[in-house]
Amino acid sequence: MAQPSLPTLGDGLEMTTSAERKLGDRIIRELYRDPDYIDDAVLNEYVQGLFQPLVQAVFCRGMDLRCRIERSAHRRSCAH
């Protein structure tokens, strides 16, 4: 049986800041597309665990990232 070929992910230095931001924005849009996920405490804890290291890395680079989750389907935002 043939082994599936996996893409090379690189070492992280290959991604530009703008590409990293676009990827992050795309991930955020995917996460917040369905507002029912916001009320899931287990999922919220998991997502916070994923994003806290990212937020700290952004802060260490001298940038600012604030996310606000609101119940309104029309208003979810992240400011960079």
Number of C-alpha atoms within 10 A of each C-alpha: 3 4 5 6 6 6 6 6 7 8 7 8 7 9 12 10 10 9 11 12 13 12 13 13 13 11 12 15 13 10 13 15 13 10 15 10 13 16 10 11 10 11 12 13 11 11 12 13 11 11 12 11 11 14 17 14 13 14 12 10 9 8 11 13 12 9 12 9 13 12 11 8 12 7 9 16 14 11 8 10
